[in-house]
Amino acid sequence: MSGWTFITNHAVVLSLVTKNPSLTALEIATMVGITERAVRRVIADLSAAGYISKKRVGRGVRYSISKDLTLRHESHREIVIGDLLKALGWERRQ
């Protein structure tokens, strides 16, 4: 898809790993339409900021989301990541 979108690659990657925490960077790259290297940069950004954490499971990685952190932009600091993810189709499990 060419042109602009409302949701950044960071939000799309976060949404995908929330829905399926065992996705590989290559699988995410294919779904998002960006390179695997770009996905790894996004994951590194999200991890460094505390939004996700990674745990080795066998030969793969499983992601966990810190759904109570707020969005980064100062105009939206009252919104938690869990609410954004819910709007993107993720249902919070009780």
N, C-alpha and C positions, 0 to 999 in steps of 0.2 A: 504494500500500500504506500503510495507516495503522498507527500504533503504532511501536514501536521495532524496531531491527535490531541485529545484532551488529557490523556493519561500518559505520564512519562514512562520511560522504560523501567525506571526504578520501581514504580508502582505496579507495573505489569509483572515484572519478575517477582516482586514480593507477593502479589496475588497468586501467581502460579505455584510458588513454593509453599504457600499457605494451603492451597488446595491439594497439593501432592508433594509432601516434604522429601520424597526420595528421588525427585527428578534430577537428571544430570544436567550439567551446563550445556551440553550439546542438545539435549532435548528441549531445554528452555530456549536456547538460541533459535532452534527451528520454529518453535511456537511463536516467539516474539518477532522473528524476522531480522535479527541482528547476529553478529558473529559470536562465536563461543568466547572469544577473548573479551568482547564487550560485556557479555553476561558475567564473566569472572570479575571484571572491574566493578560492575553493579553490585554483585554479591559481596565483594570486598568493602565497598562503600557502606552497604547496609550492615555488614558485620562490624565494621569499625565504629559506626554510630550506635550500635547496640540494638538495632531493630531485629536482627536475626543472629542466631548462633548455630554453629555446625558441630555435628557429632559424627565421628567415623563409625560406620556400621558395615563390617566386613570390608569389601573393596569400595563401597560407596560412601555417600555422605547423607545424613538426615538433618534437615533444617528445623529449627524451632523459632517461633515468632514471639517477639516481645510486644504483645498486642495492646499493652497499656501505655506505651510511649506515645507522645503527641506528635503531630505533624511538625515538620521543621520550619516552615515559613511562618513568620511572626503574625501574619494575618489569620492563620488557622491553628494556632497553638492550643486552642481549647478542644480540638478534635483529636481523639485517640486513633491510633492505627487500626485497632479492631473495628471501629465504626467505618473507616474507609474501606477496609477489606470486606465488611458486610455489604456495603453498597456495591462492591465489585463482584458479589455473588458468593462470598464465603459465609457460611453460617457458623456462628460461635457455638462450640460444643460446651454443654454444661458439665 
